[in-house]
Amino acid sequence: MDGYEGCYRLKANPELAAVPIIFVFANAIEPTHQKAYEVGGAVFISRLYEPKNILDAIESVVIQGG
């Protein structure tokens, strides 16, 4: 199972569907990010982000409610 399948399964479970999923990618390929959104991902970040940017992404998901 990859991250897309895991996200899809979490979103299919009514008890877990509201949990925001943050995808972390090693690259910046746009079609990859689109797939993350299609399976229910809330936001994506690159592993190359600075720690402050990662915290900002997490805060945006919490504030927006996933």
CHARMM internal coordinates of N, CA and C (Angstrom, degrees):
IC EDIT
DIST 1 N 1 CA 1.4515
DIST 1 CA 1 C 1.5311
ANGL 1 N 1 CA 1 C 107.94
DIST 1 C 2 N 1.3170
ANGL 1 CA 1 C 2 N 115.44
DIHE 1 N 1 CA 1 C 2 N 133.27
DIST 2 N 2 CA 1.4629
ANGL 1 C 2 N 2 CA 119.15
DIHE 1 CA 1 C 2 N 2 CA 175.93
DIST 2 CA 2 C 1.5354
ANGL 2 N 2 CA 2 C 109.76
DIHE 1 C 2 N 2 CA 2 C -100.92
DIST 2 C 3 N 1.2995
ANGL 2 CA 2 C 3 N 116.77
DIHE 2 N 2 CA 2 C 3 N -177.92
DIST 3 N 3 CA 1.4533
ANGL 2 C 3 N 3 CA 120.67
DIHE 2 CA 2 C 3 N 3 CA -177.86
DIST 3 CA 3 C 1.5155
ANGL 3 N 3 CA 3 C 113.85
DIHE 2 C 3 N 3 CA 3 C -63.43
DIST 3 C 4 N 1.3318
ANGL 3 CA 3 C 4 N 116.31
DIHE 3 N 3 CA 3 C 4 N -34.20
DIST 4 N 4 CA 1.4624
ANGL 3 C 4 N 4 CA 119.98
DIHE 3 CA 3 C 4 N 4 CA 178.74
DIST 4 CA 4 C 1.5239
ANGL 4 N 4 CA 4 C 110.54
DIHE 3 C 4 N 4 CA 4 C -64.42
DIST 4 C 5 N 1.3135
ANGL 4 CA 4 C 5 N 116.38
DIHE 4 N 4 CA 4 C 5 N -46.75
DIST 5 N 5 CA 1.4638
ANGL 4 C 5 N 5 CA 121.14
DIHE 4 CA 4 C 5 N 5 CA 179.71
DIST 5 CA 5 C 1.5281
ANGL 5 N 5 CA 5 C 110.31
DIHE 4 C 5 N 5 CA 5 C -64.03
DIST 5 C 6 N 1.3317
ANGL 5 CA 5 C 6 N 116.71
DIHE 5 N 5 CA 5 C 6 N -41.78
DIST 6 N 6 CA 1.4587
ANGL 5 C 6 N 6 CA 119.99
DIHE 5 CA 5 C 6 N 6 CA 178.46
DIST 6 CA 6 C 1.5201
ANGL 6 N 6 CA 6 C 111.50
DIHE 5 C 6 N 6 CA 6 C -61.22
DIST 6 C 7 N 1.3227
ANGL 6 CA 6 C 7 N 117.18
DIHE 6 N 6 CA 6 C 7 N -43.41
DIST 7 N 7 CA 1.4568
ANGL 6 C 7 N 7 CA 121.26
DIHE 6 CA 6 C 7 N 7 CA 178.05
DIST 7 CA 7 C 1.5165
ANGL 7 N 7 CA 7 C 110.38
DIHE 6 C 7 N 7 CA 7 C -63.91
DIST 7 C 8 N 1.3122
ANGL 7 CA 7 C 8 N 116.98
DIHE 7 N 7 CA 7 C 8 N -45.03
DIST 8 N 8 CA 1.4620
ANGL 7 C 8 N 8 CA 121.29
DIHE 7 CA 7 C 8 N 8 CA 179.47
DIST 8 CA 8 C 1.5313
ANGL 8 N 8 CA 8 C 110.80
DIHE 7 C 8 N 8 CA 8 C -57.62
DIST 8 C 9 N 1.3263
ANGL 8 CA 8 C 9 N 116.00
DIHE 8 N 8 CA 8 C 9 N -43.69
DIST 9 N 9 CA 1.4725
ANGL 8 C 9 N 9 CA 119.98
DIHE 8 CA 8 C 9 N 9 CA -179.38
DIST 9 CA 9 C 1.5275
ANGL 9 N 9 CA 9 C 111.72
DIHE 8 C 9 N 9 CA 9 C -67.24
DIST 9 C 10 N 1.3289
ANGL 9 CA 9 C 10 N 116.90
DIHE 9 N 9 CA 9 C 10 N -40.35
DIST 10 N 10 CA 1.4628
ANGL 9 C 10 N 10 CA 119.57
DIHE 9 CA 9 C 10 N 10 CA 177.54
DIST 10 CA 10 C 1.5267
ANGL 10 N 10 CA 10 C 110.88
DIHE 9 C 10 N 10 CA 10 C -62.36
DIST 10 C 11 N 1.3125
ANGL 10 CA 10 C 11 N 116.65
DIHE 10 N 10 CA 10 C 11 N -43.82
DIST 11 N 11 CA 1.4604
ANGL 10 C 11 N 11 CA 120.99
DIHE 10 CA 10 C 11 N 11 CA -178.57
DIST 11 CA 11 C 1.5305
ANGL 11 N 11 CA 11 C 111.94
DIHE 10 C 11 N 11 CA 11 C -69.55
DIST 11 C 12 N 1.3137
ANGL 11 CA 11 C 12 N 117.85
DIHE 11 N 11 CA 11 C 12 N -23.58
DIST 12 N 12 CA 1.4666
ANGL 11 C 12 N 12 CA 121.82
DIHE 11 CA 11 C 12 N 12 CA 178.71
DIST 12 CA 12 C 1.5268
ANGL 12 N 12 CA 12 C 111.94
DIHE 11 C 12 N 12 CA 12 C -78.14
DIST 12 C 13 N 1.3262
ANGL 12 CA 12 C 13 N 117.37
DIHE 12 N 12 CA 12 C 13 N -16.99
DIST 13 N 13 CA 1.4562
ANGL 12 C 13 N 13 CA 122.35
DIHE 12 CA 12 C 13 N 13 CA -179.77
DIST 13 CA 13 C 1.5305
ANGL 13 N 13 CA 13 C 108.61
DIHE 12 C 13 N 13 CA 13 C -90.56
DIST 13 C 14 N 1.3310
ANGL 13 CA 13 C 14 N 118.49
DIHE 13 N 13 CA 13 C 14 N 115.46
DIST 14 N 14 CA 1.4667
ANGL 13 C 14 N 14 CA 120.74
DIHE 13 CA 13 C 14 N 14 CA -177.18
DIST 14 CA 14 C 1.5330
ANGL 14 N 14 CA 14 C 114.20
DIHE 13 C 14 N 14 CA 14 C -55.05
DIST 14 C 15 N 1.3206
ANGL 14 CA 14 C 15 N 117.49
DIHE 14 N 14 CA 14 C 15 N -31.77
DIST 15 N 15 CA 1.4629
ANGL 14 C 15 N 15 CA 120.32
DIHE 14 CA 14 C 15 N 15 CA -179.37
DIST 15 CA 15 C 1.5252
ANGL 15 N 15 CA 15 C 112.54
DIHE 14 C 15 N 15 CA 15 C -74.12
DIST 15 C 16 N 1.3269
ANGL 15 CA 15 C 16 N 117.27
DIHE 15 N 15 CA 15 C 16 N -21.42
DIST 16 N 16 CA 1.4574
ANGL 15 C 16 N 16 CA 121.10
DIHE 15 CA 15 C 16 N 16 CA -176.56
DIST 16 CA 16 C 1.5180
ANGL 16 N 16 CA 16 C 113.69
DIHE 15 C 16 N 16 CA 16 C -114.95
DIST 16 C 17 N 1.3180
ANGL 16 CA 16 C 17 N 117.10
DIHE 16 N 16 CA 16 C 17 N -3.73
DIST 17 N 17 CA 1.4629
ANGL 16 C 17 N 17 CA 121.25
DIHE 16 CA 16 C 17 N 17 CA -173.01
DIST 17 CA 17 C 1.5265
ANGL 17 N 17 CA 17 C 113.40
DIHE 16 C 17 N 17 CA 17 C -59.62
DIST 17 C 18 N 1.3109
ANGL 17 CA 17 C 18 N 118.53
DIHE 17 N 17 CA 17 C 18 N -28.32
DIST 18 N 18 CA 1.4660
ANGL 17 C 18 N 18 CA 121.33
DIHE 17 CA 17 C 18 N 18 CA -177.98
DIST 18 CA 18 C 1.5243
ANGL 18 N 18 CA 18 C 113.17
DIHE 17 C 18 N 18 CA 18 C -83.02
DIST 18 C 19 N 1.3299
ANGL 18 CA 18 C 19 N 118.26
DIHE 18 N 18 CA 18 C 19 N -7.36
DIST 19 N 19 CA 1.4633
ANGL 18 C 19 N 19 CA 121.42
DIHE 18 CA 18 C 19 N 19 CA -179.42
DIST 19 CA 19 C 1.5324
ANGL 19 N 19 CA 19 C 108.53
DIHE 18 C 19 N 19 CA 19 C -70.72
DIST 19 C 20 N 1.3415
ANGL 19 CA 19 C 20 N 117.92
DIHE 19 N 19 CA 19 C 20 N 121.55
DIST 20 N 20 CA 1.4653
ANGL 19 C 20 N 20 CA 119.31
DIHE 19 CA 19 C 20 N 20 CA 179.56
DIST 20 CA 20 C 1.5352
ANGL 20 N 20 CA 20 C 110.62
DIHE 19 C 20 N 20 CA 20 C -72.42
DIST 20 C 21 N 1.3064
ANGL 20 CA 20 C 21 N 116.00
DIHE 20 N 20 CA 20 C 21 N 136.60
DIST 21 N 21 CA 1.4609
ANGL 20 C 21 N 21 CA 121.92
DIHE 20 CA 20 C 21 N 21 CA 179.64
DIST 21 CA 21 C 1.5221
ANGL 21 N 21 CA 21 C 108.74
DIHE 20 C 21 N 21 CA 21 C -108.83
DIST 21 C 22 N 1.3190
ANGL 21 CA 21 C 22 N 116.61
DIHE 21 N 21 CA 21 C 22 N 125.05
DIST 22 N 22 CA 1.4544
ANGL 21 C 22 N 22 CA 122.70
DIHE 21 CA 21 C 22 N 22 CA 176.49
DIST 22 CA 22 C 1.5254
ANGL 22 N 22 CA 22 C 107.52
DIHE 21 C 22 N 22 CA 22 C -105.98
DIST 22 C 23 N 1.3201
ANGL 22 CA 22 C 23 N 116.24
DIHE 22 N 22 CA 22 C 23 N 118.62
DIST 23 N 23 CA 1.4576
ANGL 22 C 23 N 23 CA 121.02
DIHE 22 CA 22 C 23 N 23 CA 177.07
DIST 23 CA 23 C 1.5200
ANGL 23 N 23 CA 23 C 109.16
DIHE 22 C 23 N 23 CA 23 C -88.78
DIST 23 C 24 N 1.3210
ANGL 23 CA 23 C 24 N 116.61
DIHE 23 N 23 CA 23 C 24 N 136.56
DIST 24 N 24 CA 1.4567
ANGL 23 C 24 N 24 CA 122.69
DIHE 23 CA 23 C 24 N 24 CA 176.26
DIST 24 CA 24 C 1.5210
ANGL 24 N 24 CA 24 C 107.11
DIHE 23 C 24 N 24 CA 24 C -115.00
DIST 24 C 25 N 1.3299
ANGL 24 CA 24 C 25 N 116.17
DIHE 24 N 24 CA 24 C 25 N 119.23
DIST 25 N 25 CA 1.4580
ANGL 24 C 25 N 25 CA 122.08
DIHE 24 CA 24 C 25 N 25 CA -176.92
DIST 25 CA 25 C 1.5232
ANGL 25 N 25 CA 25 C 110.97
DIHE 24 C 25 N 25 CA 25 C -110.63
DIST 25 C 26 N 1.3104
ANGL 25 CA 25 C 26 N 115.32
DIHE 25 N 25 CA 25 C 26 N 150.40
DIST 26 N 26 CA 1.4556
ANGL 25 C 26 N 26 CA 120.66
DIHE 25 CA 25 C 26 N 26 CA 175.92
DIST 26 CA 26 C 1.5271
ANGL 26 N 26 CA 26 C 110.52
DIHE 25 C 26 N 26 CA 26 C -86.35
DIST 26 C 27 N 1.3245
ANGL 26 CA 26 C 27 N 116.97
DIHE 26 N 26 CA 26 C 27 N -14.75
DIST 27 N 27 CA 1.4590
ANGL 26 C 27 N 27 CA 120.25
DIHE 26 CA 26 C 27 N 27 CA -177.08
DIST 27 CA 27 C 1.5194
ANGL 27 N 27 CA 27 C 110.11
DIHE 26 C 27 N 27 CA 27 C -129.52
DIST 27 C 28 N 1.3074
ANGL 27 CA 27 C 28 N 115.51
DIHE 27 N 27 CA 27 C 28 N -178.20
DIST 28 N 28 CA 1.4681
ANGL 27 C 28 N 28 CA 120.27
DIHE 27 CA 27 C 28 N 28 CA -179.00
DIST 28 CA 28 C 1.5229
ANGL 28 N 28 CA 28 C 110.70
DIHE 27 C 28 N 28 CA 28 C -122.39
DIST 28 C 29 N 1.3037
ANGL 28 CA 28 C 29 N 117.91
DIHE 28 N 28 CA 28 C 29 N 39.37
DIST 29 N 29 CA 1.4601
ANGL 28 C 29 N 29 CA 121.53
DIHE 28 CA 28 C 29 N 29 CA -178.24
DIST 29 CA 29 C 1.5268
ANGL 29 N 29 CA 29 C 108.87
DIHE 28 C 29 N 29 CA 29 C -80.88
DIST 29 C 30 N 1.3138
ANGL 29 CA 29 C 30 N 116.68
DIHE 29 N 29 CA 29 C 30 N 118.72
DIST 30 N 30 CA 1.4638
ANGL 29 C 30 N 30 CA 122.03
DIHE 29 CA 29 C 30 N 30 CA -174.17
DIST 30 CA 30 C 1.5298
ANGL 30 N 30 CA 30 C 113.99
DIHE 29 C 30 N 30 CA 30 C -58.43
DIST 30 C 31 N 1.3476
ANGL 30 CA 30 C 31 N 120.82
DIHE 30 N 30 CA 30 C 31 N -44.17
DIST 31 N 31 CA 1.4786
ANGL 30 C 31 N 31 CA 118.67
DIHE 30 CA 30 C 31 N 31 CA 179.34
DIST 31 CA 31 C 1.5267
ANGL 31 N 31 CA 31 C 113.12
DIHE 30 C 31 N 31 CA 31 C -59.45
DIST 31 C 32 N 1.3088
ANGL 31 CA 31 C 32 N 117.12
DIHE 31 N 31 CA 31 C 32 N -31.28
DIST 32 N 32 CA 1.4608
ANGL 31 C 32 N 32 CA 121.37
DIHE 31 CA 31 C 32 N 32 CA 177.54
DIST 32 CA 32 C 1.5204
ANGL 32 N 32 CA 32 C 110.11
DIHE 31 C 32 N 32 CA 32 C -64.54
DIST 32 C 33 N 1.3159
ANGL 32 CA 32 C 33 N 116.62
DIHE 32 N 32 CA 32 C 33 N -42.54
DIST 33 N 33 CA 1.4591
ANGL 32 C 33 N 33 CA 121.21
DIHE 32 CA 32 C 33 N 33 CA 179.66
DIST 33 CA 33 C 1.5247
ANGL 33 N 33 CA 33 C 110.51
DIHE 32 C 33 N 33 CA 33 C -67.40
DIST 33 C 34 N 1.3098
ANGL 33 CA 33 C 34 N 117.21
DIHE 33 N 33 CA 33 C 34 N -38.56
DIST 34 N 34 CA 1.4652
ANGL 33 C 34 N 34 CA 120.73
DIHE 33 CA 33 C 34 N 34 CA 178.79
DIST 34 CA 34 C 1.5275
ANGL 34 N 34 CA 34 C 110.19
DIHE 33 C 34 N 34 CA 34 C -60.21
DIST 34 C 35 N 1.3178
ANGL 34 CA 34 C 35 N 117.07
DIHE 34 N 34 CA 34 C 35 N -41.45
DIST 35 N 35 CA 1.4616
ANGL 34 C 35 N 35 CA 120.34
DIHE 34 CA 34 C 35 N 35 CA 179.21
DIST 35 CA 35 C 1.5226
ANGL 35 N 35 CA 35 C 110.74
DIHE 34 C 35 N 35 CA 35 C -62.75
DIST 35 C 36 N 1.3305
ANGL 35 CA 35 C 36 N 117.24
DIHE 35 N 35 CA 35 C 36 N -37.07
DIST 36 N 36 CA 1.4677
ANGL 35 C 36 N 36 CA 121.12
DIHE 35 CA 35 C 36 N 36 CA 178.44
DIST 36 CA 36 C 1.5288
ANGL 36 N 36 CA 36 C 110.43
DIHE 35 C 36 N 36 CA 36 C -61.12
DIST 36 C 37 N 1.3143
ANGL 36 CA 36 C 37 N 116.93
DIHE 36 N 36 CA 36 C 37 N -42.20
DIST 37 N 37 CA 1.4656
ANGL 36 C 37 N 37 CA 120.35
DIHE 36 CA 36 C 37 N 37 CA 177.75
DIST 37 CA 37 C 1.5243
ANGL 37 N 37 CA 37 C 111.14
DIHE 36 C 37 N 37 CA 37 C -67.19
DIST 37 C 38 N 1.3253
ANGL 37 CA 37 C 38 N 116.42
DIHE 37 N 37 CA 37 C 38 N -38.34
DIST 38 N 38 CA 1.4695
ANGL 37 C 38 N 38 CA 120.76
DIHE 37 CA 37 C 38 N 38 CA -177.94
DIST 38 CA 38 C 1.5268
ANGL 38 N 38 CA 38 C 112.47
DIHE 37 C 38 N 38 CA 38 C -62.64
DIST 38 C 39 N 1.3295
ANGL 38 CA 38 C 39 N 117.86
DIHE 38 N 38 CA 38 C 39 N -32.87
DIST 39 N 39 CA 1.4673
ANGL 38 C 39 N 39 CA 120.38
DIHE 38 CA 38 C 39 N 39 CA -179.51
DIST 39 CA 39 C 1.5288
ANGL 39 N 39 CA 39 C 112.42
DIHE 38 C 39 N 39 CA 39 C -91.15
DIST 39 C 40 N 1.3428
ANGL 39 CA 39 C 40 N 117.19
DIHE 39 N 39 CA 39 C 40 N 0.74
DIST 40 N 40 CA 1.4602
ANGL 39 C 40 N 40 CA 119.97
DIHE 39 CA 39 C 40 N 40 CA 174.46
DIST 40 CA 40 C 1.5101
ANGL 40 N 40 CA 40 C 116.11
DIHE 39 C 40 N 40 CA 40 C 111.80
DIST 40 C 41 N 1.3135
ANGL 40 CA 40 C 41 N 118.11
DIHE 40 N 40 CA 40 C 41 N 8.18
DIST 41 N 41 CA 1.4555
ANGL 40 C 41 N 41 CA 120.38
DIHE 40 CA 40 C 41 N 41 CA 177.95
DIST 41 CA 41 C 1.5195
ANGL 41 N 41 CA 41 C 111.61
DIHE 40 C 41 N 41 CA 41 C -63.83
DIST 41 C 42 N 1.3191
ANGL 41 CA 41 C 42 N 117.12
DIHE 41 N 41 CA 41 C 42 N 141.84
DIST 42 N 42 CA 1.4628
ANGL 41 C 42 N 42 CA 121.77
DIHE 41 CA 41 C 42 N 42 CA -178.07
DIST 42 CA 42 C 1.5181
ANGL 42 N 42 CA 42 C 111.55
DIHE 41 C 42 N 42 CA 42 C -84.15
DIST 42 C 43 N 1.3173
ANGL 42 CA 42 C 43 N 116.32
DIHE 42 N 42 CA 42 C 43 N -39.12
DIST 43 N 43 CA 1.4591
ANGL 42 C 43 N 43 CA 121.36
DIHE 42 CA 42 C 43 N 43 CA -176.73
DIST 43 CA 43 C 1.5207
ANGL 43 N 43 CA 43 C 107.67
DIHE 42 C 43 N 43 CA 43 C -159.11
DIST 43 C 44 N 1.3174
ANGL 43 CA 43 C 44 N 115.84
DIHE 43 N 43 CA 43 C 44 N 158.08
DIST 44 N 44 CA 1.4536
ANGL 43 C 44 N 44 CA 119.22
DIHE 43 CA 43 C 44 N 44 CA 174.69
DIST 44 CA 44 C 1.5128
ANGL 44 N 44 CA 44 C 109.13
DIHE 43 C 44 N 44 CA 44 C -128.55
DIST 44 C 45 N 1.3033
ANGL 44 CA 44 C 45 N 115.63
DIHE 44 N 44 CA 44 C 45 N 149.55
DIST 45 N 45 CA 1.4528
ANGL 44 C 45 N 45 CA 121.96
DIHE 44 CA 44 C 45 N 45 CA 176.15
DIST 45 CA 45 C 1.5128
ANGL 45 N 45 CA 45 C 108.43
DIHE 44 C 45 N 45 CA 45 C -136.60
DIST 45 C 46 N 1.3086
ANGL 45 CA 45 C 46 N 115.38
DIHE 45 N 45 CA 45 C 46 N 158.80
DIST 46 N 46 CA 1.4554
ANGL 45 C 46 N 46 CA 121.75
DIHE 45 CA 45 C 46 N 46 CA 176.93
DIST 46 CA 46 C 1.5180
ANGL 46 N 46 CA 46 C 108.85
DIHE 45 C 46 N 46 CA 46 C -94.40
DIST 46 C 47 N 1.3194
ANGL 46 CA 46 C 47 N 116.31
DIHE 46 N 46 CA 46 C 47 N 147.10
DIST 47 N 47 CA 1.4633
ANGL 46 C 47 N 47 CA 119.50
DIHE 46 CA 46 C 47 N 47 CA 176.39
DIST 47 CA 47 C 1.5234
ANGL 47 N 47 CA 47 C 110.70
DIHE 46 C 47 N 47 CA 47 C -63.45
DIST 47 C 48 N 1.3211
ANGL 47 CA 47 C 48 N 116.65
DIHE 47 N 47 CA 47 C 48 N -15.86
DIST 48 N 48 CA 1.4537
ANGL 47 C 48 N 48 CA 120.99
DIHE 47 CA 47 C 48 N 48 CA -178.26
DIST 48 CA 48 C 1.5227
ANGL 48 N 48 CA 48 C 112.86
DIHE 47 C 48 N 48 CA 48 C -83.85
DIST 48 C 49 N 1.3248
ANGL 48 CA 48 C 49 N 117.81
DIHE 48 N 48 CA 48 C 49 N -3.20
DIST 49 N 49 CA 1.4624
ANGL 48 C 49 N 49 CA 121.78
DIHE 48 CA 48 C 49 N 49 CA 179.42
DIST 49 CA 49 C 1.5213
ANGL 49 N 49 CA 49 C 110.51
DIHE 48 C 49 N 49 CA 49 C -63.83
DIST 49 C 50 N 1.2952
ANGL 49 CA 49 C 50 N 113.69
DIHE 49 N 49 CA 49 C 50 N 151.57
DIST 50 N 50 CA 1.4537
ANGL 49 C 50 N 50 CA 120.16
DIHE 49 CA 49 C 50 N 50 CA 172.75
DIST 50 CA 50 C 1.5363
ANGL 50 N 50 CA 50 C 108.31
DIHE 49 C 50 N 50 CA 50 C -75.91
DIST 50 C 51 N 1.3266
ANGL 50 CA 50 C 51 N 118.15
DIHE 50 N 50 CA 50 C 51 N 152.40
DIST 51 N 51 CA 1.4773
ANGL 50 C 51 N 51 CA 120.47
DIHE 50 CA 50 C 51 N 51 CA -179.87
DIST 51 CA 51 C 1.5285
ANGL 51 N 51 CA 51 C 113.71
DIHE 50 C 51 N 51 CA 51 C -51.15
DIST 51 C 52 N 1.3192
ANGL 51 CA 51 C 52 N 118.38
DIHE 51 N 51 CA 51 C 52 N -39.14
DIST 52 N 52 CA 1.4639
ANGL 51 C 52 N 52 CA 121.31
DIHE 51 CA 51 C 52 N 52 CA 179.52
DIST 52 CA 52 C 1.5266
ANGL 52 N 52 CA 52 C 110.58
DIHE 51 C 52 N 52 CA 52 C -61.62
DIST 52 C 53 N 1.3302
ANGL 52 CA 52 C 53 N 117.62
DIHE 52 N 52 CA 52 C 53 N -40.27
DIST 53 N 53 CA 1.4609
ANGL 52 C 53 N 53 CA 121.04
DIHE 52 CA 52 C 53 N 53 CA 179.86
DIST 53 CA 53 C 1.5281
ANGL 53 N 53 CA 53 C 110.83
DIHE 52 C 53 N 53 CA 53 C -67.19
DIST 53 C 54 N 1.3076
ANGL 53 CA 53 C 54 N 117.05
DIHE 53 N 53 CA 53 C 54 N -35.10
DIST 54 N 54 CA 1.4633
ANGL 53 C 54 N 54 CA 121.04
DIHE 53 CA 53 C 54 N 54 CA 178.10
DIST 54 CA 54 C 1.5283
ANGL 54 N 54 CA 54 C 109.63
DIHE 53 C 54 N 54 CA 54 C -65.62
DIST 54 C 55 N 1.3233
ANGL 54 CA 54 C 55 N 116.59
DIHE 54 N 54 CA 54 C 55 N -44.53
DIST 55 N 55 CA 1.4722
ANGL 54 C 55 N 55 CA 120.12
DIHE 54 CA 54 C 55 N 55 CA 177.47
DIST 55 CA 55 C 1.5225
ANGL 55 N 55 CA 55 C 111.15
DIHE 54 C 55 N 55 CA 55 C -62.50
DIST 55 C 56 N 1.3229
ANGL 55 CA 55 C 56 N 117.04
DIHE 55 N 55 CA 55 C 56 N -38.85
DIST 56 N 56 CA 1.4680
ANGL 55 C 56 N 56 CA 120.36
DIHE 55 CA 55 C 56 N 56 CA 177.51
DIST 56 CA 56 C 1.5303
ANGL 56 N 56 CA 56 C 110.85
DIHE 55 C 56 N 56 CA 56 C -62.04
DIST 56 C 57 N 1.3470
ANGL 56 CA 56 C 57 N 116.60
DIHE 56 N 56 CA 56 C 57 N -41.29
DIST 57 N 57 CA 1.4684
ANGL 56 C 57 N 57 CA 120.23
DIHE 56 CA 56 C 57 N 57 CA 179.40
DIST 57 CA 57 C 1.5197
ANGL 57 N 57 CA 57 C 110.79
DIHE 56 C 57 N 57 CA 57 C -64.30
DIST 57 C 58 N 1.3148
ANGL 57 CA 57 C 58 N 116.83
DIHE 57 N 57 CA 57 C 58 N -41.80
DIST 58 N 58 CA 1.4642
ANGL 57 C 58 N 58 CA 120.75
DIHE 57 CA 57 C 58 N 58 CA 178.97
DIST 58 CA 58 C 1.5201
ANGL 58 N 58 CA 58 C 110.25
DIHE 57 C 58 N 58 CA 58 C -65.05
DIST 58 C 59 N 1.3305
ANGL 58 CA 58 C 59 N 117.22
DIHE 58 N 58 CA 58 C 59 N -44.92
DIST 59 N 59 CA 1.4589
ANGL 58 C 59 N 59 CA 120.54
DIHE 58 CA 58 C 59 N 59 CA 178.21
DIST 59 CA 59 C 1.5217
ANGL 59 N 59 CA 59 C 111.69
DIHE 58 C 59 N 59 CA 59 C -60.96
DIST 59 C 60 N 1.3203
ANGL 59 CA 59 C 60 N 117.79
DIHE 59 N 59 CA 59 C 60 N -38.06
DIST 60 N 60 CA 1.4636
ANGL 59 C 60 N 60 CA 119.93
DIHE 59 CA 59 C 60 N 60 CA -179.31
DIST 60 CA 60 C 1.5267
ANGL 60 N 60 CA 60 C 110.81
DIHE 59 C 60 N 60 CA 60 C -64.65
DIST 60 C 61 N 1.3200
ANGL 60 CA 60 C 61 N 117.14
DIHE 60 N 60 CA 60 C 61 N -35.47
DIST 61 N 61 CA 1.4622
ANGL 60 C 61 N 61 CA 120.94
DIHE 60 CA 60 C 61 N 61 CA 178.62
DIST 61 CA 61 C 1.5236
ANGL 61 N 61 CA 61 C 109.55
DIHE 60 C 61 N 61 CA 61 C -70.11
DIST 61 C 62 N 1.3088
ANGL 61 CA 61 C 62 N 117.49
DIHE 61 N 61 CA 61 C 62 N -42.02
DIST 62 N 62 CA 1.4628
ANGL 61 C 62 N 62 CA 121.21
DIHE 61 CA 61 C 62 N 62 CA -178.89
DIST 62 CA 62 C 1.5205
ANGL 62 N 62 CA 62 C 110.45
DIHE 61 C 62 N 62 CA 62 C -66.70
DIST 62 C 63 N 1.3222
ANGL 62 CA 62 C 63 N 116.83
DIHE 62 N 62 CA 62 C 63 N -43.96
DIST 63 N 63 CA 1.4637
ANGL 62 C 63 N 63 CA 121.12
DIHE 62 CA 62 C 63 N 63 CA -179.03
DIST 63 CA 63 C 1.5183
ANGL 63 N 63 CA 63 C 111.05
DIHE 62 C 63 N 63 CA 63 C -67.21
DIST 63 C 64 N 1.3329
ANGL 63 CA 63 C 64 N 117.44
DIHE 63 N 63 CA 63 C 64 N -41.33
DIST 64 N 64 CA 1.4576
ANGL 63 C 64 N 64 CA 121.97
DIHE 63 CA 63 C 64 N 64 CA -178.54
DIST 64 CA 64 C 1.5253
ANGL 64 N 64 CA 64 C 112.02
DIHE 63 C 64 N 64 CA 64 C -79.42
DIST 64 C 65 N 1.3142
ANGL 64 CA 64 C 65 N 116.48
DIHE 64 N 64 CA 64 C 65 N -12.10
DIST 65 N 65 CA 1.4560
ANGL 64 C 65 N 65 CA 119.98
DIHE 64 CA 64 C 65 N 65 CA 179.79
DIST 65 CA 65 C 1.5094
ANGL 65 N 65 CA 65 C 113.98
DIHE 64 C 65 N 65 CA 65 C 79.42
DIST 65 C 66 N 1.3414
ANGL 65 CA 65 C 66 N 117.10
DIHE 65 N 65 CA 65 C 66 N 24.79
DIST 66 N 66 CA 1.4635
ANGL 65 C 66 N 66 CA 120.88
DIHE 65 CA 65 C 66 N 66 CA 175.67
DIST 66 CA 66 C 1.4504
ANGL 66 N 66 CA 66 C 111.92
DIHE 65 C 66 N 66 CA 66 C 76.72
END
COOR INIT
IC SEED 1 N 1 CA 1 C
IC BUILD
